Amino acid sequence: MRKTTCLAALICLNLILLTALVFAGTTPRVAAAQSGDASDNYLVVAGEIQEHFDALYVLDVRERMLHTFYFRKGTRDLDYGGYRHLEQDFRHNKE
């Protein structure tokens, strides 16, 4: 009975190690920018901005504004981070 107990324990240990390798070996999904029809005029990009925060950037092409939303990982609270006027930010100085 001692040999079968050790064998069963080793089989369980190998299954646990195999499960750990599968989880460690898989890579997380990559967030990519989307591009839709020209009539939509919005682009959306999501990604990690800090260790505990993710962000959602919404580019309004028609109004030339970039809006930012962020949320703390592990919560469902989405907060508005503000906006930028891209035309003003990228305007060239004419001197």
N, C-alpha and C positions, 0 to 999 in steps of 0.2 A: 504494500500500500504506500510505502514511503516514496518509491520511484514514480508512481503515477501522480502523487501530489506535487513532487518537484517538477515533473514534466508539464503538468497543468499550469503551475505557476510560471514556468518559463514561456509557455505558449501565450499566456495572458500578458506577460511582460513584453513579448515581441509584438503582440497586437497593439499595445499602448504605444510602443516606440514607433511602429509603422504609422499609426494615426498621427503622432506628433510630427513625423517627417512629411506626411502629406500636407498637414496644415502649414508647416514652416516653408514648404517648397512652393506653395501657390503664391502668386503675386497678386496684390490688390488690383482692382480694376482701375484703369486710367481714365480720368475725366478729359474730354476733348471738347473743343469749341464746335458749335454747330453753325451751319450756314443754310439758310432756307431761301425761299423765293425772295425776289427783290421787293415784292409787294408787302412782305411782312416787316422789313426794316428793323429787325431786332436780332442781335447776336447775344448768346448766353454762354458764359464760361464759368465753371465751378472748380474749386480747388482749395487746398489747405493753405492758410495764410500764416498761421502760428500753430504751435503744438496742439492746443486745445480748441482752435477755432477753424471753421471752414467758411468760405465766402462764395457768394454767387454774384457775378458781375453781369449786368444787363446793359448792353450798348444800344441806345436808341439812335439809329443811323439818321433818321429823318430830322430829329431835333438836335443831333450831335451832342448827346449827353450820355454820361456813363453813371449808372446807378449801382450802388453796392449794398448787398444784403449779407448779413453774417449770422452765424449761430454757433453756440458752444457745442462741441461734440457730446453726444449722449443725451441731448435735450431736443425738444421739438420747438423751441422758441426761435423764431426768425425775426431779427431786428434790422431796421433800415439804417445803413451806415452813412448815407448821404449821397451826393451827386457831384459831378464835375461837368462844367461847360467845356467841351473839348475844343471848340472853335476858339475860345479865348485862351485856353492853355497852349495851343499850338500855333497861335497867330504869330507871324513873323513881324519883327519891328521894321517899319519903313522909315528910315532916317535919311 
